[in-house]
Amino acid sequence: MDERIVTWATEVSRTVPGVAWSSHLLSSLPFGLALLGLCGALLWYRRRPGWAAAALLVSAVFGTDWINHNLLKAALQRPRPCHELAELYTPDGCGPAWSMPSGHAATNFAGAAVIVALEPWYALAVIPIAALVALSRVFLGVHYLSDVAVGAAVGMLIGLPPALLSRRWIRDRRERPRA
């Protein structure tokens, strides 16, 4: 099933104008850093102490990335679809290393978990963006759909507990009057 989905997605990416370009944009490092910076700034502005909320977001994203790449991918060692299926269209190339779980999905959903735990209304924006980034990896032919699903679950499992534990501490400081 995974092979059929990634084959279909890469064919759509090859034939439908704008799909490959938008998938590339969503997966790019500048987009990811800009999104992280914007979300960190929003949390800094909306939360008191803002530094704690922004630090929690950055810690969750980078911590998830480290755990994903150094522990999970090394343990699971699933080859990327572009290494296994020669006919795939991969506009950004195939990439090294392993496929499961998707690091893009894991880090974006870890960040989304923190943001939603601290500012629930932001879920309307951050969950769809995280899902689009994750799905872009399938359309680029570098991950199977199950890779991004597991990556999303990993990100939520890593990002949500510290955010929920920190939420009360951050909320209590928000309600204190400023000096």
C-alpha positions, 0 to 999 in steps of 0.5 A: 500500500505504501508503495502505491501511495508514494508512486501516485504522489510522485506522479502527481508531483511530476504532472500537476503544475506547482505541486513539486515546487510547493512541496519543495518550499514546504520542506525547505530549511528556510521555510522551516526556520522562518516558521519556527521563528514566527511561532516562537515570536508569537508565543513570546508575545502571547505568553508571559514569560514569553522566553519560557514558551519560546524556549520550550518550542525550540527545545521540543523541535531540536530535541525531537530532531535529535531523538529521531535521527540519532535513535529512531532512524538508526534503530528502524533503518527503513530505506527511503522509497527513492532508494527502493523504487527506481521509477519515482520522480524525486525533484529534490533528489533522494537524500541519504540515511533512513526513512522511518520516521520522517524528521520533517513530520516529527519536528513539525508535529512536536512544534505544533504540539507545544503551540497547541498546548500553550495556545489552543486556538493556534491549532487551526493554523499549525496542525494543517501546516504541520500536515502539509509539511509532512505530506510534502515529503511523500510528494517529493518521493523521499518518504512513505506515508507510514513514515510521515504518520509515525513521524507525526506521532513521534513528534506529538509524543515528544512535544506534548508532555513537556508542554502540558507539564509547563503550561500551568507554570507558564500560565501562572506567570502570565496572570501575575501583574507586570512590575 
